């Protein structure tokens, strides 16, 4: 069984809910050019890098989804608390308004005096005797006096009724004012209670959300560290690099330094000189310096 087959078999049996060998390789090939080499992958094999890149990305996505879900739940809880508080306040206000309307006292209408029919006066013709005229006048006067007494009595009765009604109205109005004041105070206390309960509920929900976020972050941090350790320890790693011997490196450097500072001997200098190639000596002839000869030579080269 070759090395590749053994690695594939090992990967296939590496059990983790955050790791999929096929998806890990696909993700690694897709992102390696974009992200480059990560610091925490130093010393990892390609197999480990693939597993770590995919696993880390999956855990990060799961963490993000969990935090977003927790945030959505927190927002829904806040909306629920505020809506409930608003409904309670509306109910308190409606209850108070209905009570104030029920105890409102209407001012009584004025009671009018009972109508008294005017008397019919006896006619007194001009042709009557003075005695007869005097008699009729006394009768008419008596009738008027009786009418006047009846009118006064009716007005007195109406005045007494109006006074009694206004007194009752004043008492009822005072009682309604006291009831209304107490109802308003009760409504104020209830609204304050609702506000206090809402404040406490919001604070508790916020604290629970913050604690849940901390727990999620700690959970996924633990999962990340566990997966990283497992990948480091359980998947085949990169072959160890052969370190050069420090002693050999020091000896080589020392030898090089000595060779640079050593004084060359006479034999070494002579050997080095003999090894150099001798430079060719060019001797100019008269023909070479003759102008005609030089022109012929140039013409021949161009032809």
C-alpha positions as CSV (number, residue, x, y, z in Angstrom):
1,X,0.0,0.0,0.0
2,X,1.6,3.3,-1.1
3,X,1.7,6.5,1.1
4,X,-1.1,8.2,-0.7
5,X,-3.5,5.3,-0.1
6,X,-2.6,5.1,3.6
7,X,-3.3,8.9,4.0
8,X,-6.6,8.6,2.2
9,X,-7.6,5.7,4.4
10,X,-6.6,7.7,7.5
11,X,-8.5,10.7,6.4
12,X,-11.6,8.7,5.7
13,X,-11.5,7.4,9.3
14,X,-10.8,10.7,10.9
15,X,-14.1,11.3,12.7
16,X,-15.1,14.9,13.3
17,X,-18.4,16.7,12.6
18,X,-16.4,19.7,11.4
19,X,-14.2,17.9,8.9
20,X,-15.0,16.4,5.5
21,X,-11.9,15.3,3.5
22,X,-13.3,15.9,0.1
23,X,-14.7,19.3,1.0
24,X,-11.5,20.2,2.9
25,X,-9.4,19.6,-0.2
26,X,-11.8,21.5,-2.4
27,X,-11.9,24.5,0.0
28,X,-8.1,24.4,0.4
29,X,-7.5,24.5,-3.4
30,X,-10.0,27.3,-3.8
31,X,-8.6,29.6,-1.1
32,X,-4.9,28.9,-0.8
33,X,-3.9,31.4,-3.5
34,X,-6.1,34.1,-1.9
35,X,-5.1,33.6,1.8
36,X,-1.6,32.4,1.4
37,X,0.2,30.6,4.2
38,X,-1.2,31.1,7.7
39,X,1.1,31.5,10.7
40,X,-0.5,28.6,12.6
41,X,0.1,26.2,9.7
42,X,3.9,26.3,10.0
43,X,5.3,22.8,9.9
44,X,2.0,21.3,8.7
45,X,1.7,18.9,5.8
46,X,-0.5,19.7,2.8
47,X,-3.1,17.3,4.3
48,X,-3.1,19.1,7.6
49,X,-3.3,22.5,5.9
50,X,-6.3,21.3,3.9
51,X,-8.0,19.9,7.0
52,X,-7.3,23.0,9.1
53,X,-8.3,25.5,6.4
54,X,-11.6,23.7,5.9
55,X,-12.3,23.0,9.5
56,X,-11.5,26.5,10.7
57,X,-13.7,28.0,8.0
58,X,-16.6,25.7,8.9
59,X,-16.3,26.4,12.6
60,X,-16.1,30.2,11.8
61,X,-19.3,29.9,9.8
62,X,-21.1,27.9,12.5
63,X,-20.0,30.4,15.1
64,X,-21.3,33.3,13.0
65,X,-24.6,31.6,12.4
66,X,-25.0,30.8,16.1
67,X,-24.2,34.4,17.1
68,X,-26.6,35.8,14.5
69,X,-29.3,33.4,15.7
70,X,-28.7,34.5,19.3
71,X,-28.8,38.2,18.2
72,X,-32.1,37.6,16.4
73,X,-33.6,35.9,19.5
74,X,-32.4,38.8,21.6
75,X,-34.0,41.4,19.3
76,X,-37.2,39.4,19.2
77,X,-37.3,39.2,23.0
78,X,-36.7,43.0,23.2
79,X,-39.6,43.6,20.7
80,X,-41.8,41.3,22.7
81,X,-41.1,43.1,26.0
82,X,-41.6,46.6,24.5
83,X,-44.8,45.6,22.8
84,X,-46.2,44.0,26.0
85,X,-45.3,47.1,28.0
86,X,-47.0,49.3,25.4
87,X,-50.1,47.2,25.5
88,X,-50.2,47.3,29.3
89,X,-49.8,51.1,29.3
90,X,-52.6,51.5,26.7
91,X,-54.8,49.2,28.8
92,X,-54.1,51.3,32.0
93,X,-54.8,54.6,30.1
94,X,-58.0,53.2,28.6
95,X,-59.2,52.0,32.0
96,X,-58.4,55.3,33.6
97,X,-60.2,57.3,30.9
98,X,-63.3,55.1,31.2
99,X,-63.4,55.5,35.0
100,X,-63.0,59.3,34.8
101,X,-65.8,59.4,32.3
102,X,-68.0,57.3,34.5
103,X,-67.6,59.5,37.6
104,X,-68.0,62.7,35.8
105,X,-70.8,64.7,37.3
106,X,-73.1,66.7,35.0
107,X,-74.2,70.1,36.2
108,X,-78.0,70.0,36.9
109,X,-80.2,72.1,34.7
110,X,-82.1,75.0,36.3
111,X,-85.6,74.1,37.6
112,X,-88.2,76.5,36.4
113,X,-91.1,77.6,38.5
114,X,-94.4,76.0,37.9
115,X,-96.6,77.9,35.5
116,X,-99.6,79.7,37.1
117,X,-102.5,80.6,34.9
118,X,-103.4,84.3,34.9
119,X,-106.9,85.0,36.3
120,X,-109.8,86.2,34.2
121,X,-110.7,89.6,35.3
122,X,-114.4,90.7,35.4
123,X,-115.2,93.4,32.8
124,X,-116.4,96.7,34.2
125,X,-118.6,98.6,31.7
126,X,-118.7,102.4,31.8
127,X,-122.5,102.6,32.2
128,X,-122.4,100.8,35.6
129,X,-123.2,102.5,38.8
130,X,-120.3,103.6,41.0
131,X,-121.3,101.0,43.6
132,X,-121.4,98.2,41.0
133,X,-118.0,99.3,39.6
134,X,-116.5,99.3,43.0
135,X,-117.7,95.8,43.7
136,X,-116.2,94.5,40.4
137,X,-112.9,96.2,41.0
138,X,-112.6,94.5,44.5
139,X,-113.3,91.1,42.9
140,X,-110.6,91.7,40.2
141,X,-108.2,92.8,42.9
142,X,-108.8,89.7,44.9
143,X,-108.3,87.5,41.9
144,X,-104.9,89.3,41.2
145,X,-103.7,88.9,44.7
146,X,-104.5,85.2,44.6
147,X,-102.6,84.9,41.3
148,X,-99.6,86.7,42.8
149,X,-99.5,84.5,45.8
150,X,-99.5,81.4,43.6
151,X,-96.7,82.7,41.4
152,X,-94.6,83.6,44.5
153,X,-95.2,80.1,45.9
154,X,-94.2,78.4,42.6
155,X,-91.0,80.5,42.4
156,X,-90.1,79.7,46.0
157,X,-90.5,75.9,45.3
158,X,-88.4,76.2,42.2
159,X,-85.7,78.1,44.1
160,X,-85.6,75.5,46.9
161,X,-85.3,72.7,44.3
162,X,-82.5,74.4,42.5
163,X,-80.6,75.0,45.7
164,X,-81.0,71.4,46.7
165,X,-79.8,70.2,43.2
166,X,-76.7,72.5,43.3
167,X,-75.8,71.3,46.8
168,X,-76.1,67.6,45.6
169,X,-74.0,68.5,42.5
170,X,-71.3,70.0,44.7
171,X,-71.1,66.9,46.9
172,X,-71.1,64.6,43.9
173,X,-68.5,66.7,42.2
174,X,-66.2,66.6,45.3
175,X,-66.6,62.9,45.5
176,X,-65.8,62.5,41.8
177,X,-62.7,64.6,42.2
178,X,-61.5,62.5,45.0
179,X,-62.2,59.3,43.1
180,X,-60.5,60.7,40.0
181,X,-57.5,61.7,41.9
182,X,-57.2,58.3,43.5
183,X,-57.7,56.6,40.1
184,X,-55.0,58.8,38.5
185,X,-52.6,58.0,41.4
186,X,-53.3,54.3,41.0
187,X,-52.7,54.5,37.3
188,X,-49.4,56.3,37.8
189,X,-48.3,53.6,40.3
190,X,-49.3,50.9,37.8
191,X,-47.4,52.6,35.0
192,X,-44.3,53.0,37.1
193,X,-44.6,49.3,38.0
194,X,-44.8,48.4,34.3
195,X,-41.8,50.6,33.5
196,X,-39.8,49.1,36.3
197,X,-40.7,45.6,35.3
198,X,-39.8,46.4,31.7
199,X,-36.5,47.9,32.8
200,X,-35.7,44.8,34.8
201,X,-36.8,42.4,32.0
202,X,-34.7,44.3,29.4
203,X,-31.7,44.3,31.7
204,X,-32.0,40.5,32.4
205,X,-32.5,39.8,28.7
206,X,-29.4,41.9,27.8
207,X,-27.3,40.2,30.5
208,X,-28.5,36.8,29.3
209,X,-27.6,37.8,25.7
210,X,-24.1,38.9,26.7
211,X,-23.6,35.7,28.7
212,X,-24.9,33.6,25.9
213,X,-22.5,35.3,23.5
214,X,-19.6,34.7,25.8
215,X,-20.5,31.1,26.1
216,X,-20.8,30.7,22.4
217,X,-17.4,32.4,21.8
218,X,-15.8,30.2,24.4
219,X,-17.5,27.1,23.0
220,X,-16.3,27.7,19.5
221,X,-12.9,28.7,20.7
222,X,-12.6,25.4,22.5
223,X,-13.8,23.6,19.5
224,X,-11.3,25.4,17.3
225,X,-8.4,24.6,19.7
226,X,-9.5,20.9,19.9
227,X,-9.8,20.5,16.2
228,X,-6.4,22.2,15.7
229,X,-4.8,19.9,18.2
230,X,-6.4,16.8,16.6
231,X,-5.3,17.8,13.2
232,X,-1.8,18.4,14.5
233,X,-1.6,15.1,16.3
234,X,-3.8,12.7,14.3
235,X,-3.2,13.7,10.7
236,X,0.1,12.9,9.0
237,X,2.5,15.8,9.4
238,X,5.2,17.2,7.2
239,X,8.6,15.3,7.2
240,X,11.1,16.9,9.6
241,X,13.7,19.1,8.0
242,X,17.3,17.9,8.3
243,X,19.1,20.5,10.4
244,X,22.7,21.3,9.5
245,X,25.3,20.5,12.2
246,X,26.3,23.7,14.0
247,X,29.8,22.3,14.5
248,X,30.4,21.5,10.8
249,X,29.1,25.0,9.9
250,X,31.4,26.7,12.3
251,X,34.4,24.6,11.0
252,X,33.6,25.5,7.4
253,X,33.3,29.2,8.3
254,X,36.6,29.1,10.2
255,X,38.4,27.4,7.2
256,X,37.1,30.0,4.9
257,X,38.3,32.8,7.1
258,X,41.8,31.3,7.4
259,X,42.1,31.0,3.6
260,X,41.3,34.7,3.1
261,X,43.8,35.9,5.7
262,X,46.7,33.4,4.8
263,X,50.0,34.9,3.2
264,X,50.7,33.3,-0.2
265,X,54.2,31.6,-0.5
266,X,56.7,32.2,-3.3
267,X,56.0,28.8,-4.8
268,X,52.3,29.5,-4.8
269,X,52.7,32.8,-6.4
270,X,55.0,31.3,-9.1
271,X,52.5,28.5,-9.7
272,X,49.7,31.0,-10.1
273,X,51.6,33.1,-12.5
274,X,52.5,30.1,-14.6
275,X,48.9,29.1,-14.7
276,X,47.9,32.4,-16.2
277,X,47.6,32.4,-20.0
278,X,50.3,34.5,-21.8
279,X,49.0,37.5,-23.6
280,X,49.7,37.5,-27.4
281,X,52.1,40.1,-28.5
282,X,51.1,41.9,-31.7
283,X,54.0,43.2,-33.8
284,X,53.1,45.8,-36.4
285,X,54.8,45.5,-39.7
286,X,55.4,48.4,-42.2
287,X,52.8,46.9,-44.5
288,X,50.3,47.0,-41.7
289,X,50.9,50.8,-41.3
290,X,50.9,51.6,-45.0
291,X,47.8,53.6,-45.9
292,X,47.4,52.0,-49.3
293,X,47.7,48.5,-47.8
294,X,45.1,49.4,-45.1
295,X,42.7,50.7,-47.7
296,X,43.0,47.6,-49.8
297,X,42.5,45.5,-46.7
298,X,39.2,47.4,-45.9
299,X,38.0,47.1,-49.5
300,X,38.6,43.4,-49.5
301,X,36.6,43.0,-46.2
302,X,33.6,44.8,-47.6
303,X,33.7,42.9,-50.8
